[in-house]
Amino acid sequence: MAQSVQADRKVLRVLSGEALSPPPAWMMRQAGRYLPEYRETRAEAGSFLDLCYSPDFAVEVTLQPIRRFGFEASILFSDILVVPHALGQDVRFVEGEGPRLDPMHGRAEFERLRRADDPAIFTHLEPVFETVRRLRADLPPETTLLGFCGAPWTVASYMIGGRGTPDLAPARALAEGDTALVDALIDRLVTVQTAYLVRQLRAGADAVQIFESHAGSLPKAVPLASDTVEPVGDVSESALPETRAIDALSRWSFRPIARMIAGIRAEVPGAKIIVFARGSGLDGHARVVPETGADAVGVDWAVDLAALRARVPASTVTQGNVHPDTLIEGGPALDAAVDAVLAATRGLPHIFNLGHGITPQTPVAHVEQMLARLRRR
């Protein structure tokens, strides 16, 4: 975990509980198709996975929004689906349609995946770690470098369904029909992704974010398929944060994430971790930090940020939550949205961001407008 005592990495300061004015900013998907320079690099790279696995290209697109906007944080350019790819599942990206995987219909497909201790997994992912190493060397010293991965449930839902679906029906059906199988898949993802984030931190990431993009589409809170859950390293269930009665959000999302966070900190003490549980609602967002042990909660655009801040302790670090559509609209609506975030978080530890990823049709000028409004003196 790369932290220079000379560098003033403002995002790290906020993740340690400090309130800054104005708050530091970055955007989810800030390296993306809304930037003309990204589109040029993407065309040169060939396939999307070639872009992810080529350190030369991945470093370049990661740096592009830093050069243009001076964000206080830079997030590694990659994708949550490089992990199932490393596990041996076929992953491809279809232009105009998004990711496609060979669906995991049952036990036969699961048994074909690499075991969690297979060294080929991290050999496959070595280009990602090389990208992190180069980024830390190339970024301005004051810029916080973020690594990331998907949460176990979100990644499992893609592996089972073969693609993103509006209600995740294939994944939810399998979880309720063959709970032991889905528990085994999630256990494997917990183990592999814990090690994946540890390696990102050791390669130079200052902090990491876990994306639970599908927290709003969960199976029923069926009992654990077995009385014991495989520990991550030396971390057992008894070492996790206290939680209330197990509901679907705890069962499928927060408990696996908590196991990951405990496992990461067993290897990298003091690691800073953000959890973004999109679709979990006001109640779910309020539970993220106490139930997972995260340092910060990413707030999606559907949550009233002021209401959330009123629900959680003043020491809670939040991140978000301008609606991406408001960024597309620009003008007075965008200024009002920026002002609303600042009003809700004044004097409190907060990282400015969107409530989901920036979309390809967003005008660059509107990002400039948003940052000018945020940073005005």
C-alpha angles and dihedrals in degrees: 000000000000115000121156116204088213097052119086099219100182097190089057090050091055091046086057089057103266120140113221130188115242095022118234115259144212133150132231107246089013089153099063154108096297087075117079091211090056091052090052093050092044090054091049093049096055112212125031091245090051086056091051096046099043109085091200093057096035092052091048096052092043090055096046098082090043091056093045102040108015095231114189091231134041121202121209113256108237137099135256090237096067085086097061087042089055089048088060102261116136110251126180136162118228114208110250093005107062132222124359124189132178098260120245099228096170149322097319092063092043092054090055092061119099115262116250092252095052107122089210089077094067094036085060091049097045092103088062092054091047089053090053092050092051093045094054089052094046102040122091107268092243093056116100112226115217126198122192151180137184121268115257095252094048093048092044091052091058092045092052099040097037090226141021113287127186096246101019088234096165093052095043092048093051092046091054095039102042104018094166091058095050091045088054091050092049091047090054092048091048091053097043097042093047088057090043093057092043088056091048090053092048090049091058111283112140095204139351137224125214112209115212093180093165102049088124095060109056135151121246116286094261116175119267110276090233136023093243134051122206109255121235102239105310094340117108132182090262090064094059126102116277114266136187123246110321112264128168093277093052094039099052105019120019100039095052090045090049089053089052093049093048090049093049093050091048086063100030108030113210094017111167114231133183122198121202110193102181116199096015093117130222093305093048093049090051089054098049100088099040094043101041103029091235121157093225142015120225108220120217122219094254093065123087100238094201091052091049092050088052090053100049131060115275088245092063113114114225132189131196152347128154111130110249089224090058088054088054091050095050121172123081093342091059093047089051092050092052091048091050092054091048092048093049093050103035110143091004131104106266139153114211114232143129124278090243136355123312111257127233095246094059112122113237088224090063092056087052090049092050093051093045089053091047096047099040114130 
